[in-house]
Amino acid sequence: MKTSRPFTQTTGDIWLNGEFISVSAAKIPLLSHGLHYASAVFEGEQAYNGKIFKSDQHTRRLMRSCNLLGFELPYDFDSFEKAKRDTLQRSGLQNAYFRAVVWKGSGALGVGSGDNKVNTAIALWPMDPYFDASSDGVRLEISNWCRPPPQCAPVKAKAAGLYTICTLSKDQSMSNGYDDALMLDIEGRVAECTGAHIFFVANGELFTPKPDWMIDGITRATVMEIAASLSIKVTEKYILPAEISNYSESFICGSAVEIVPVKEIAGIGFKPDQITRKIISAYYDLTRNH
């Protein structure tokens, strides 16, 4: 189900700490704090037809993520926005996946990050659909790993360390023949997938988990905006696994994933119908014609 193209930049230049360098020349010290202690945040976003979709929202969220981890993006908003645009123009690409990452570098190597330099990089590359667009949907397994509560982790930050359980969940689900994992929170309620939010459909309305313990998804918000424009009611609520069978349709969404139908969650089947198709079509028009 996954794309065959590598999910990484292999050629061209990247923007690193204010300068463009060849991706092959990009190096970071082995003893970088972000590598050892996950003092790193990132954003994933896409450019369509030469324009980065909701770039300003991604940059502001990146800045908030930095602050939640106790440091600041070393560039002001306008400078960083320009760096992203310049990176895209330099690449010659019209459609690309962006990865901006900010991390604490070398210096003191202990749990405390001290005065270690904050580093910033922007990479991009052409990317095929995350999941096979010709399929009738993805199959999800319910993970044994749970999303942490805000008392235990900076859940509103797009922080590298929070994705450890996502990697474990996805790898396990794929080894079991699924495409991805659906994660619950520690109260046993439906939360999100490993890199995407989830929506359900019942009686012509959309339902999605409350984002109390999750990052504020930009694509999730976009889906809700689209639904409002189509006069489709959206309800944010706590959803228990036992309630999943009450829904007729489901889809997941994210900047890399975009919007993909769900055909199964742990043996419960779904079939994409009018609501899912409308949302996917509207999202395609919005991103490709913005």
C-alpha contacts under 8 A as a table, 3 or more apart, distances in Angstrom:
res1	aa1	res2	aa2	distance
1	M	130	Y	7.96
1	M	131	F	5.16
1	M	132	D	5.06
1	M	138	V	7.98
1	M	179	D	6.75
2	K	129	P	7.69
2	K	130	Y	5.52
2	K	131	F	4.73
2	K	132	D	6.27
3	T	6	P	7.62
3	T	127	M	7.90
3	T	128	D	5.69
3	T	129	P	6.04
3	T	130	Y	5.40
3	T	131	F	6.20
3	T	132	D	6.95
4	S	128	D	7.60
5	R	127	M	6.58
5	R	128	D	6.47
6	P	9	Q	7.83
6	P	127	M	7.90
7	F	127	M	7.11
8	T	124	L	7.75
8	T	125	W	6.81
9	Q	12	G	7.78
9	Q	23	V	7.44
9	Q	123	A	6.58
9	Q	124	L	6.06
9	Q	125	W	5.25
10	T	23	V	6.82
10	T	24	S	7.64
10	T	125	W	7.98
11	T	22	S	7.61
11	T	23	V	6.13
11	T	24	S	7.32
12	G	22	S	5.86
12	G	23	V	5.98
12	G	91	S	6.78
13	D	20	F	6.05
13	D	21	I	5.25
13	D	22	S	4.25
13	D	23	V	5.12
13	D	87	T	7.93
13	D	90	R	7.90
13	D	91	S	7.29
13	D	123	A	7.70
14	I	20	F	5.55
14	I	21	I	5.66
14	I	22	S	6.24
14	I	23	V	5.63
14	I	26	A	7.89
14	I	87	T	7.05
14	I	121	A	7.05
14	I	122	I	5.83
14	I	123	A	5.02
14	I	124	L	7.55
15	W	18	G	6.32
15	W	19	E	5.48
15	W	20	F	4.53
15	W	21	I	6.54
15	W	83	A	7.40
15	W	87	T	6.65
15	W	121	A	5.38
15	W	122	I	5.00
15	W	123	A	6.69
16	L	19	E	5.37
16	L	20	F	6.21
16	L	21	I	7.07
16	L	26	A	7.92
16	L	119	N	7.69
16	L	120	T	5.90
16	L	121	A	4.35
16	L	122	I	6.58
17	N	119	N	6.04
17	N	120	T	5.24
17	N	121	A	6.22
18	G	83	A	7.83
21	I	25	A	6.63
21	I	26	A	6.80
22	S	25	A	5.21
22	S	26	A	6.56
23	V	26	A	5.20
28	I	32	S	7.10
28	I	105	G	7.84
29	P	32	S	5.47
29	P	105	G	7.39
29	P	106	S	6.40
30	L	35	L	7.69
30	L	106	S	7.99
31	L	35	L	7.25
31	L	36	H	7.25
31	L	105	G	7.62
31	L	106	S	5.55
31	L	107	G	7.81
31	L	109	L	6.92
32	S	35	L	5.44
32	S	36	H	6.71
32	S	104	K	6.66
32	S	105	G	4.28
32	S	106	S	4.16
32	S	107	G	7.42
32	S	109	L	7.62
33	H	36	H	5.28
33	H	37	Y	5.64
33	H	38	A	7.03
33	H	39	S	6.41
33	H	103	W	7.69
33	H	104	K	5.38
33	H	105	G	5.23
33	H	106	S	5.83
33	H	107	G	7.71
33	H	108	A	7.80
33	H	109	L	6.19
33	H	110	G	7.82
33	H	113	S	6.72
33	H	116	N	7.67
34	G	37	Y	5.40
34	G	38	A	4.46
34	G	39	S	4.34
34	G	40	A	5.33
34	G	103	W	5.32
34	G	104	K	5.13
34	G	105	G	6.26
35	L	38	A	5.74
35	L	39	S	7.62
37	Y	111	V	6.71
38	A	159	A	7.82
38	A	160	A	5.96
38	A	161	G	5.12
39	S	69	L	7.12
39	S	103	W	5.73
39	S	104	K	5.77
39	S	113	S	7.90
39	S	159	A	7.77
39	S	160	A	7.48
39	S	161	G	7.60
40	A	66	C	7.92
40	A	101	V	7.07
40	A	102	V	5.56
40	A	103	W	4.11
40	A	104	K	6.57
40	A	159	A	5.93
40	A	160	A	5.53
40	A	161	G	7.54
41	V	62	L	7.15
41	V	65	S	6.33
41	V	66	C	6.49
41	V	101	V	5.82
41	V	102	V	5.41
41	V	103	W	6.50
41	V	157	A	7.33
41	V	158	K	5.59
41	V	159	A	4.27
41	V	160	A	5.48
42	F	62	L	6.48
42	F	99	R	6.92
42	F	100	A	5.43
42	F	101	V	4.17
42	F	102	V	6.15
42	F	158	K	6.02
42	F	159	A	6.55
42	F	160	A	7.05
43	E	58	H	6.60
43	E	59	T	7.90
43	E	62	L	6.31
43	E	98	F	7.73
43	E	99	R	5.69
43	E	100	A	5.23
43	E	101	V	6.56
43	E	158	K	7.03
44	G	97	Y	7.12
44	G	98	F	5.57
44	G	99	R	4.83
44	G	100	A	6.77
44	G	255	S	6.38
44	G	256	A	6.85
45	E	52	I	7.34
45	E	53	F	7.09
45	E	55	S	7.50
45	E	58	H	7.28
45	E	97	Y	5.86
45	E	98	F	5.03
45	E	99	R	6.71
45	E	255	S	5.42
45	E	256	A	6.84
46	Q	52	I	5.80
46	Q	53	F	5.95
46	Q	95	N	7.28
46	Q	96	A	5.70
46	Q	97	Y	4.48
46	Q	98	F	5.68
46	Q	255	S	6.59
46	Q	256	A	7.24
47	A	50	G	6.05
47	A	51	K	5.11
47	A	52	I	3.90
47	A	53	F	5.65
47	A	94	Q	6.85
47	A	95	N	5.07
47	A	96	A	5.11
47	A	97	Y	6.37
47	A	98	F	7.42
48	Y	51	K	5.44
48	Y	52	I	6.30
48	Y	53	F	6.82
48	Y	94	Q	6.15
48	Y	95	N	4.63
48	Y	96	A	6.97
48	Y	287	T	6.38
48	Y	288	R	5.75
49	N	94	Q	4.80
49	N	95	N	5.72
49	N	288	R	6.55
49	N	289	N	8.00
50	G	88	L	7.53
50	G	89	Q	7.95
50	G	93	L	7.04
50	G	94	Q	4.13
50	G	95	N	6.29
51	K	94	Q	7.44
52	I	55	S	5.33
52	I	85	R	7.72
53	F	287	T	6.67
54	K	57	Q	5.50
54	K	58	H	6.57
55	S	58	H	5.18
55	S	59	T	6.26
55	S	81	E	7.36
56	D	59	T	5.19
56	D	60	R	6.22
56	D	81	E	7.14
57	Q	60	R	5.20
57	Q	61	R	6.14
57	Q	218	I	7.42
58	H	61	R	5.11
58	H	62	L	6.11
58	H	218	I	7.61
59	T	62	L	4.98
59	T	63	M	6.26
59	T	77	F	7.06
59	T	80	F	7.53
59	T	81	E	7.14
60	R	63	M	5.07
60	R	64	R	6.28
60	R	77	F	7.46
61	R	64	R	4.97
61	R	65	S	6.09
61	R	157	A	7.95
62	L	65	S	5.03
62	L	66	C	6.28
62	L	73	L	7.88
62	L	158	K	7.42
63	M	66	C	5.14
63	M	67	N	6.37
63	M	72	E	6.75
63	M	73	L	5.81
64	R	67	N	5.05
64	R	68	L	6.20
64	R	157	A	7.06
65	S	68	L	5.09
65	S	69	L	6.45
65	S	156	K	7.23
65	S	157	A	4.26
65	S	158	K	5.88
65	S	159	A	6.91
66	C	69	L	5.25
66	C	70	G	6.40
66	C	71	F	5.34
66	C	72	E	5.30
66	C	73	L	6.24
66	C	102	V	7.59
66	C	157	A	7.60
67	N	70	G	4.97
67	N	71	F	5.20
67	N	72	E	5.63
68	L	71	F	7.57
68	L	154	P	6.57
68	L	156	K	7.93
68	L	157	A	6.31
69	L	154	P	7.46
69	L	157	A	7.68
71	F	118	V	7.74
72	E	118	V	7.85
73	L	76	D	7.34
73	L	102	V	7.16
73	L	118	V	7.55
73	L	120	T	7.69
74	P	118	V	6.89
74	P	119	N	7.67
74	P	120	T	7.59
75	Y	79	S	6.08
75	Y	80	F	5.94
76	D	79	S	5.43
76	D	80	F	6.25
77	F	80	F	5.35
77	F	81	E	6.18
78	D	81	E	5.10
78	D	82	K	6.18
79	S	82	K	5.14
79	S	83	A	6.21
80	F	83	A	4.90
80	F	84	K	6.36
81	E	84	K	5.25
81	E	85	R	6.40
82	K	85	R	5.05
82	K	86	D	5.98
83	A	86	D	5.07
83	A	87	T	6.05
84	K	87	T	5.09
84	K	88	L	6.32
84	K	122	I	7.04
85	R	88	L	5.18
85	R	89	Q	6.20
86	D	89	Q	5.05
86	D	90	R	5.95
87	T	90	R	5.15
87	T	91	S	6.24
87	T	122	I	7.49
87	T	123	A	7.74
87	T	124	L	7.87
88	L	91	S	5.21
88	L	92	G	6.66
88	L	93	L	6.43
88	L	94	Q	7.70
88	L	124	L	7.54
89	Q	92	G	5.44
89	Q	93	L	7.05
93	L	96	A	6.49
93	L	126	P	7.57
95	N	126	P	6.43
96	A	124	L	6.16
96	A	125	W	5.25
96	A	126	P	4.50
96	A	127	M	6.29
97	Y	124	L	5.36
97	Y	125	W	5.53
97	Y	126	P	6.09
97	Y	127	M	6.17
97	Y	256	A	7.39
98	F	122	I	7.11
98	F	123	A	5.91
98	F	124	L	4.40
98	F	125	W	6.96
99	R	122	I	5.78
99	R	123	A	5.31
99	R	124	L	6.09
100	A	120	T	7.38
100	A	121	A	5.71
100	A	122	I	4.39
100	A	123	A	6.46
101	V	120	T	5.77
101	V	121	A	5.43
101	V	122	I	6.55
102	V	118	V	6.86
102	V	119	N	5.55
102	V	120	T	4.45
102	V	121	A	6.60
103	W	118	V	5.62
103	W	119	N	5.31
103	W	120	T	6.62
104	K	113	S	7.18
104	K	116	N	5.85
104	K	117	K	5.74
104	K	118	V	4.60
104	K	119	N	6.14
105	G	116	N	5.66
105	G	117	K	5.31
105	G	118	V	6.02
105	G	119	N	6.32
106	S	109	L	7.15
106	S	116	N	5.92
106	S	117	K	6.92
107	G	115	D	7.46
107	G	116	N	5.13
107	G	117	K	7.54
108	A	112	G	7.83
108	A	113	S	6.53
108	A	114	G	6.50
108	A	115	D	7.63
108	A	116	N	6.52
109	L	112	G	7.69
109	L	113	S	7.20
110	G	113	S	6.73
113	S	116	N	5.95
127	M	130	Y	7.83
129	P	132	D	6.34
129	P	133	A	6.56
129	P	256	A	7.90
129	P	257	V	7.13
130	Y	256	A	6.42
130	Y	257	V	5.29
131	F	138	V	7.80
131	F	257	V	6.98
131	F	260	V	7.56
132	D	135	S	5.62
133	A	260	V	7.70
135	S	138	V	7.73
136	D	261	P	6.96
136	D	262	V	7.83
136	D	263	K	6.70
136	D	271	K	7.86
136	D	272	P	7.61
137	G	260	V	6.43
137	G	261	P	4.52
137	G	262	V	4.58
137	G	263	K	4.75
137	G	264	E	7.84
137	G	272	P	7.82
138	V	178	Y	7.77
138	V	179	D	5.87
138	V	180	D	7.55
138	V	260	V	7.36
138	V	261	P	6.44
138	V	262	V	4.76
138	V	263	K	5.53
138	V	264	E	6.75
139	R	178	Y	5.28
139	R	179	D	5.35
139	R	180	D	6.73
139	R	262	V	6.28
139	R	263	K	5.83
139	R	264	E	4.67
139	R	265	I	6.01
139	R	266	A	7.80
140	L	173	S	7.59
140	L	178	Y	5.74
140	L	179	D	6.04
140	L	180	D	5.09
140	L	181	A	5.08
140	L	182	L	5.99
140	L	262	V	7.59
140	L	264	E	6.00
140	L	265	I	4.68
140	L	266	A	6.24
141	E	173	S	5.95
141	E	178	Y	6.28
141	E	180	D	6.54
141	E	181	A	4.76
141	E	182	L	5.91
141	E	265	I	5.86
141	E	266	A	5.05
142	I	181	A	5.52
142	I	182	L	4.72
142	I	183	M	5.98
142	I	184	L	7.66
142	I	265	I	7.26
142	I	266	A	6.34
143	S	146	C	7.27
143	S	169	S	5.67
143	S	173	S	7.47
143	S	181	A	5.57
143	S	182	L	5.87
143	S	183	M	5.29
143	S	184	L	7.40
144	N	169	S	7.42
144	N	183	M	7.60
145	W	165	I	6.36
145	W	169	S	6.56
145	W	183	M	6.66
145	W	184	L	7.53
146	C	165	I	7.81
146	C	183	M	5.74
146	C	184	L	5.10
146	C	185	D	4.93
146	C	186	I	5.62
147	R	183	M	6.62
147	R	184	L	6.14
147	R	185	D	4.61
147	R	186	I	6.49
147	R	191	A	7.17
147	R	213	W	7.43
147	R	214	M	7.94
148	P	152	C	6.16
148	P	153	A	6.42
148	P	155	V	7.31
148	P	185	D	6.48
148	P	186	I	6.61
148	P	213	W	7.18
149	P	152	C	5.56
149	P	153	A	6.62
149	P	155	V	7.15
149	P	185	D	7.40
149	P	186	I	7.21
149	P	213	W	5.71
150	P	153	A	5.35
150	P	154	P	6.03
150	P	155	V	5.61
150	P	213	W	6.06
151	Q	154	P	7.92
153	A	162	L	7.79
154	P	157	A	5.66
154	P	159	A	7.84
155	V	158	K	7.64
155	V	162	L	7.70
155	V	213	W	5.84
155	V	214	M	5.57
155	V	215	I	6.07
156	K	213	W	7.27
156	K	214	M	5.93
156	K	215	I	4.34
156	K	216	D	6.64
157	A	215	I	6.26
158	K	162	L	7.66
158	K	215	I	6.66
159	A	162	L	5.64
159	A	163	Y	7.33
160	A	163	Y	5.60
160	A	164	T	7.60
161	G	164	T	5.81
162	L	165	I	6.76
162	L	166	C	7.56
163	Y	166	C	4.77
163	Y	167	T	6.16
163	Y	194	T	7.73
164	T	167	T	5.25
164	T	168	L	6.37
165	I	168	L	5.02
165	I	169	S	5.98
166	C	169	S	5.04
166	C	170	K	6.03
166	C	193	C	7.96
166	C	194	T	4.71
166	C	195	G	7.47
167	T	170	K	5.24
167	T	171	D	5.98
167	T	194	T	7.26
168	L	171	D	5.36
168	L	172	Q	6.13
169	S	172	Q	5.28
169	S	173	S	6.14
169	S	180	D	7.81
169	S	181	A	5.91
169	S	194	T	7.13
170	K	173	S	5.08
170	K	174	M	6.04
170	K	179	D	7.74
170	K	180	D	5.26
170	K	181	A	5.45
170	K	194	T	6.48
171	D	174	M	5.23
171	D	175	S	6.15
172	Q	175	S	5.14
172	Q	176	N	6.38
173	S	176	N	5.02
173	S	177	G	6.48
173	S	178	Y	5.20
173	S	179	D	6.76
173	S	180	D	5.81
173	S	181	A	5.77
174	M	177	G	5.03
174	M	178	Y	4.82
174	M	179	D	5.58
174	M	180	D	6.43
175	S	178	Y	7.29
178	Y	181	A	7.59
180	D	193	C	7.02
180	D	194	T	7.02
181	A	193	C	5.59
181	A	194	T	6.20
182	L	190	V	7.52
182	L	191	A	7.43
182	L	192	E	5.83
182	L	193	C	4.42
182	L	194	T	6.93
182	L	265	I	7.86
183	M	190	V	6.46
183	M	191	A	5.64
183	M	192	E	5.44
183	M	193	C	5.59
183	M	194	T	7.13
184	L	187	E	7.64
184	L	188	G	5.46
184	L	189	R	5.15
184	L	190	V	4.50
184	L	191	A	4.80
184	L	192	E	7.03
185	D	188	G	5.36
185	D	189	R	5.44
185	D	190	V	6.53
185	D	191	A	5.75
185	D	213	W	7.77
186	I	189	R	7.39
188	G	240	L	6.82
188	G	241	P	7.70
189	R	238	Y	6.41
189	R	239	I	5.59
189	R	240	L	4.69
189	R	241	P	6.62
190	V	209	P	6.52
190	V	238	Y	7.22
190	V	239	I	5.45
190	V	240	L	5.76
190	V	241	P	6.31
191	A	197	H	7.75
191	A	198	I	7.90
191	A	209	P	6.07
191	A	210	K	7.93
191	A	211	P	7.74
191	A	213	W	8.00
191	A	214	M	7.54
192	E	195	G	7.75
192	E	196	A	6.23
192	E	197	H	4.82
192	E	198	I	5.77
192	E	209	P	7.87
192	E	214	M	7.99
193	C	196	A	5.05
193	C	197	H	5.98
193	C	198	I	6.99
193	C	252	I	7.77
195	G	254	G	6.88
195	G	257	V	7.79
196	A	252	I	5.89
196	A	253	C	5.16
196	A	254	G	4.78
196	A	257	V	6.92
197	H	217	G	7.30
197	H	220	R	6.49
197	H	252	I	5.47
197	H	253	C	5.37
197	H	254	G	6.52
198	I	208	T	6.27
198	I	209	P	7.52
198	I	250	S	7.24
198	I	251	F	5.88
198	I	252	I	4.35
198	I	253	C	6.41
199	F	206	L	6.56
199	F	207	F	5.67
199	F	208	T	4.66
199	F	209	P	7.65
199	F	250	S	5.53
199	F	251	F	5.43
199	F	252	I	6.20
200	F	206	L	5.66
200	F	207	F	5.05
200	F	208	T	6.23
200	F	247	Y	6.13
200	F	248	S	7.52
200	F	249	E	5.70
200	F	250	S	4.28
200	F	251	F	6.64
201	V	204	G	6.43
201	V	205	E	5.55
201	V	206	L	4.73
201	V	207	F	6.17
201	V	247	Y	5.50
201	V	248	S	5.79
201	V	249	E	4.86
201	V	250	S	5.99
201	V	275	I	7.39
202	A	205	E	5.44
202	A	206	L	6.67
202	A	207	F	7.74
202	A	246	N	7.31
202	A	247	Y	4.99
202	A	248	S	5.77
202	A	249	E	7.14
204	G	232	I	7.19
204	G	275	I	6.81
205	E	232	I	5.90
205	E	233	K	5.18
205	E	234	V	6.17
205	E	235	T	7.90
206	L	232	I	7.07
206	L	233	K	6.08
206	L	234	V	4.61
206	L	235	T	6.26
207	F	234	V	5.64
207	F	235	T	4.83
207	F	236	E	5.87
207	F	237	K	7.05
208	T	234	V	7.57
208	T	235	T	6.43
208	T	236	E	5.03
208	T	237	K	6.33
208	T	239	I	7.81
209	P	236	E	5.45
209	P	237	K	5.13
209	P	238	Y	5.36
209	P	239	I	6.09
210	K	236	E	5.01
210	K	237	K	5.16
210	K	238	Y	5.98
211	P	214	M	4.96
211	P	215	I	6.96
211	P	216	D	6.79
216	D	220	R	7.82
216	D	221	A	7.93
217	G	220	R	4.89
217	G	221	A	6.17
217	G	254	G	7.32
218	I	221	A	5.13
218	I	222	T	6.21
218	I	254	G	7.61
218	I	255	S	7.64
219	T	222	T	4.80
219	T	223	V	6.20
219	T	253	C	6.28
219	T	254	G	5.20
219	T	255	S	5.99
219	T	258	E	7.41
220	R	223	V	5.18
220	R	224	M	6.49
220	R	253	C	6.41
220	R	254	G	6.89
221	A	224	M	5.07
221	A	225	E	6.26
222	T	225	E	4.98
222	T	226	I	6.16
223	V	226	I	5.02
223	V	227	A	6.10
223	V	279	I	7.00
223	V	283	Y	7.48
224	M	227	A	4.99
224	M	228	A	6.21
224	M	234	V	6.80
225	E	228	A	5.14
225	E	229	S	6.36
226	I	229	S	5.09
226	I	230	L	6.32
226	I	279	I	6.83
226	I	282	A	6.88
226	I	283	Y	7.39
227	A	230	L	5.04
227	A	231	S	6.08
227	A	232	I	4.83
227	A	233	K	6.82
227	A	234	V	7.13
227	A	279	I	7.08
228	A	231	S	4.93
228	A	232	I	5.71
228	A	233	K	6.82
228	A	234	V	7.85
229	S	232	I	7.61
239	I	243	E	6.52
239	I	244	I	7.62
240	L	243	E	5.39
240	L	244	I	7.08
241	P	244	I	5.42
242	A	245	S	6.91
243	E	246	N	5.47
243	E	247	Y	7.71
244	I	247	Y	5.90
244	I	268	I	7.75
245	S	248	S	7.63
245	S	268	I	6.35
247	Y	250	S	7.45
247	Y	270	F	7.92
248	S	270	F	5.77
248	S	271	K	6.86
249	E	261	P	7.92
249	E	262	V	7.42
249	E	270	F	5.21
249	E	271	K	5.70
249	E	272	P	5.53
249	E	273	D	6.85
249	E	276	T	7.10
250	S	261	P	6.06
250	S	262	V	5.23
250	S	263	K	7.49
250	S	270	F	6.62
250	S	271	K	7.86
250	S	272	P	7.10
250	S	276	T	7.35
251	F	259	I	6.71
251	F	260	V	5.48
251	F	261	P	4.14
251	F	262	V	4.92
251	F	276	T	6.95
252	I	257	V	7.71
252	I	258	E	7.95
252	I	259	I	5.73
252	I	260	V	5.47
252	I	261	P	6.45
252	I	262	V	6.92
253	C	257	V	5.87
253	C	258	E	5.16
253	C	259	I	4.42
253	C	260	V	6.48
254	G	257	V	4.91
254	G	258	E	4.94
254	G	259	I	6.78
255	S	258	E	5.25
257	V	260	V	6.93
259	I	280	I	6.02
259	I	283	Y	7.78
260	V	280	I	7.69
261	P	272	P	6.10
261	P	276	T	7.00
262	V	265	I	7.55
262	V	270	F	6.49
262	V	271	K	7.56
262	V	272	P	7.46
263	K	269	G	5.54
263	K	270	F	4.55
263	K	271	K	5.80
263	K	272	P	7.46
264	E	267	G	5.97
264	E	268	I	5.30
264	E	269	G	4.43
264	E	270	F	5.81
265	I	268	I	5.13
265	I	269	G	6.65
272	P	275	I	7.75
272	P	276	T	5.67
272	P	277	R	6.84
273	D	276	T	5.70
273	D	277	R	6.09
274	Q	277	R	5.19
274	Q	278	K	6.00
275	I	278	K	5.15
275	I	279	I	6.25
276	T	279	I	5.24
276	T	280	I	6.16
277	R	280	I	5.15
277	R	281	S	6.01
278	K	281	S	5.18
278	K	282	A	6.05
279	I	282	A	5.17
279	I	283	Y	6.04
280	I	283	Y	5.17
280	I	284	Y	6.16
281	S	284	Y	5.14
281	S	285	D	6.31
282	A	285	D	5.12
282	A	286	L	6.08
283	Y	286	L	5.01
283	Y	287	T	6.12
284	Y	287	T	5.41
284	Y	288	R	5.94
285	D	288	R	5.35
285	D	289	N	5.49
285	D	290	H	7.65
286	L	289	N	5.47
286	L	290	H	5.43
287	T	290	H	5.60
